[in-house]
Amino acid sequence: MELVHDATSWALRHNGRTVIAHAPGQPCCFVGHGQETVEMYRGNFDISDYVEERVALAHASFDATDDSLRVSLARVAGGRADLILRVKADEQGATIDFEYAAPGINRLWWRVQAESDEAVWGCGEQMSYFNLRGRHFPLWTSEPGVGRDKRTHLTWQADVTSRAGGDYYHTNYPQPTYVSSTRYCLHAQTTAYADFDFRRGGFHELQFWAVPERIELLTARTFVDLVERIAARFGKPPRLPDWVFNGAILGLKNGRDHADTLLAKSREAGVAVAGLWCEDWVGLRITSFGKRLFWDWKWNETRYPGGKAWAATLRADGVRFLGYVNPYLCNDGTLYAEARDAGYLATRLDGGDYLVDFGEFWCGVVDFTNPAASDWFAERVIGKEMLDAGLDGWMADFGEYLPTDVKLANGVDAMLMHNAWPTLWAKVNADAVASRGRTGDALFFMRAGYTGVQKYCPLLWAGDQSVDFTRHDGLQTVVTGALSSGLLGNPYHHSDIGGYTSLFGNTRTPELFMRWAEMAAFTPVMRTHEGNRPDENFQFWQDAGVLSHFAQMTRVYRALAPYVRTLVDDAEARGLPLQRPMFLHFEDDRATYDIHDQYLYGPDLLVAPVHAAGAERWRPYLPAGARWTHVWSGETFEGGARVDVAAPLGQPPVFVRAGSANEAALLAIAKA
């Protein structure tokens, strides 16, 4: 990246294009002051801002050194500096460090030059849109909401009954990082609330509710090189355990007898099983939302008698046992009192007890800014109550719920710690696993994330989709989530087969489960979920035809294992995601830049999941520059167009790159 300046202006350029530019008549930076209003209700946030002042820092003065440019930005020529920046650039990119901000500044707007035909991806895990151009994206970790589309009746019902409807930009995992089709990545080092606005033709405007520490620009010649650099910047996660490739992880929550019965029935039907995931290992709490869990992280001997011995028996039989945990403690459990008495919980601003409403029960927040509290949770809860008790993995849920009006041990405003919380939570889990020497073997998965979560979390999960095919909250959103997060250094992604959230009469159908299982066979991990209302929703063991279909998909998943292991090698060495946007390997085909509902699984397999009810045919796009062989029919097509193929249940649209080294092995999955 090239840094240039004259007496009044400065600019950063990449590949002959201006990325950031400042001149008196066209400033790149605006500052001001605002007063936010934040209200949380069960992980959903109502956020508004009253901007009291916004002014352009139009005038710059410079102090050049051998390796950097010190830029003083002021409102008027010759005025006192409102901001002082230090800008460095080399062939790898650039950094802009914010060295000084005048007192009172708590809002900053930063403009980045844009091309009219530029595509932009990233901003964490975005579920609705892959190419972010034309929209703005508030970056604040929260519940994603139910329905996530204000035009639908489902979202309206969720809004009016529990303020939980959500919108296209709501996400468990935001990150102030985006990738441009002009082959640079911009990252802002901050945990403040941000809003990245890509609606303008000539510039992107990035808003921050605090002055960032730094803006970083990474550049590369190719998209693959750029993704490798991004992964190196944020840190690579532990390698995905090899045992997951033995088959599906069955999500069950009705006690040990139910789990034993379903394991036997599934195996008898030919289902390949790698693990049992029993959320209710800690016991249940029944609420109006459905079957919830008792958040006091210990074996419930009533539902799972002889838990540790049973888990050992399962493991000897080739089946791992997984459970559930989150960073909150119910106030009617034993661990809450232990943590409160030790001073490990966040408090009210006046020092009193702080409890969060999680929907008909109340919990304390373990304060992970207190190192002793983090160590206590890692050792006392995850270490002793989970790993030592026989668990091989768990869902590490939540992380989005830190209220903004709590007092924390490190003294930092909770508005700044809120986005940081998922990464602190991931580190607690990773530290616990490492303490038992189980890194790369014990598997936890998370939905919440933020900058830095990459190096701790071994597996993302897409969160709580609705049990349907809808555009903004159904099956296809998990593809978009995998692609957006994968570009930012999260190589392993999966979802609840069949979805999770069932409300207002919206229930899972056998067809939805089968289509979801077809997609899941071509992701790093296959895992089912009974959902929030298991008794009202279809379960795979309730129909012989669905059970047979599911068994077939687990055989496909196992047949793919040798190929997928090579992708895990790539992820470990280079940080490349397993599910890849098509442009990662077909840079010159701009038609691939906007496609959000299909992906490359590694370089040689193209997957286009069916995400519509009643569909018997599908029209995937095949990238230009290769020939593609349809796995089920053996027919080969030229890339560069959409093709019409049969897509009956059991034959999802999957294609192999013709002539690739893996062609024969991948085509053989049709016989699995």
Secondary structure, DSSP 8 states (H G I E B T S, - for coil): -EEEE-SS-EEEEETTEEEEEEBTTB-SEEEEEEEEEEEEETTEEEEEEEEEEEEE--EEEEEE-SS-EEEEEESSTT---SEEEEEEEETTEEEEEEEEE-TT--EEEEEEE--TT--EEESS--SS-SS-TTSEEEE-B----SS--TTSHHHHHHHHHHS----TT-BS---SEEEETTTEEEEEE--S-EEEE---SSEEEEEESS--SEEEEEE-SSHHHHHHHHHHHH-------GGGGGSEEEEE-SHHHHHHHHHHHHHHTT--EEEEEEGGGG-EEE-SSSEEE--S-S--TTTSTTHHHHHHHHHHTT-EEEEEE-SEEETTSHHHHHHHHTT-B-EETTS-B--EE-SSSEEEEB-TTSHHHHHHIIIIIIIIIIITTT--EEEE-------TTEE-TT---HHHHTTTHHHHHHHHHHHHHHHTT-TTTSEEEBS---TTGGGT-S-EE----BSS--TTTSTTHHHHHHHHHHTTT---EE-EET-SB--TT----HHHHHHHHHHHTTSS--EE---S-GGGS--GGG-HHHHHHHHHHHHHHHHTHHHHHHHHHHHHHH---SEE-GGGT-TT-GGGGG--S-EEETTTEEE----STT--EE--EE-TTSEEEETTT--EEESSEE--EE--TT---EEEETT-TTHHHHHGGGG-
